[in-house]
Amino acid sequence: MFDGTTTPPLVFFHTLPMPCPYLPERIERRLVADISSRRGRSSHDALARAGFRRTQHLCYRPACPSCKACLPIRVRARDFEWTRSFRRTLNRNRDLTGSWQEARATPEQFALFKHYQTSRHAEGEMGLMDYVDFGDMIERSPIDSRLIEYQRDGDGALVGVMLVDVQDDGLSAVYSFFSADEPDRGLGSYMVLDLVRRALDQGLDYVYLGYWIAETRKMSYKARFKPAEVLLDTGWSDLVDRPDPAVGSLPSSD
């Protein structure tokens, strides 16, 4: 029993069942813990390795009653497969500069976020977020969270933002949004590739990409980044997929 002289334990609770946002006619339920305490902050990285994700001051993982479609996925950065397709994506975005920023919301970010939601996820609930909601998403983190802002070299225009959690074994892509006006750039993929390079630069092993759901295109694309591991009941295991012959060494980040 907690007596007030020691750090209180983490408390987990289940959310109420609700319709799944990814798979029709299925029910979603989550296991959630508040990590805003000292114990919670120190437990975050272990929770991430156990398949939990962070949103604001909460960590959660699926605990659906009759479905295990959502699998935590992470990319092994040290032996990442730099395919010809990925190299082309990097080349198409050579005019972008990415920089680490403090996790603070700005009107410029919010304008890009709203444009992204309108263009890519018009029917999603996040499109209803106002500036206060957006600020909570960016700033309300009890752990080491940062932003990467991507700007075009010529005019300095902000074209992409990624919210990243820094863990002891890797970088976790919490949420990203980008300009939908230049679809040929492949900005979503580019930001993941850049995060892999940054993990390598920092000597970290993994890039965490949230949950992989093979049955929905919105989440299945993550399997393109190889080699990847998914968390099963037996632990982290290789996500087996077709080998890609167009594999080379790490491209320069210059």
Secondary structure, 3 states (H helix, E strand, C coil): CCCCCCCCCCCEEECCCEECCCCCCCEECEEEEECCCHHHHHHHHHHHHCCCEEECCEEEEECCCCCCCCEEEEEECCCCCEEHHHHHHHHHCCCEEEEEEECCCCHHHHHHHHHHHHHHCCCCHHHHCCHHHHHHHHHCCCCCEEEEEEEECCCCCEEEEEEEEECCCEEEEEEEEECCCCHHHCHHHHHHHHHHHHHHHCCCCEEEEEEECCCCHHHHHHHHCCCEEEEECCEEEECCCCCCCCEECCCCCC
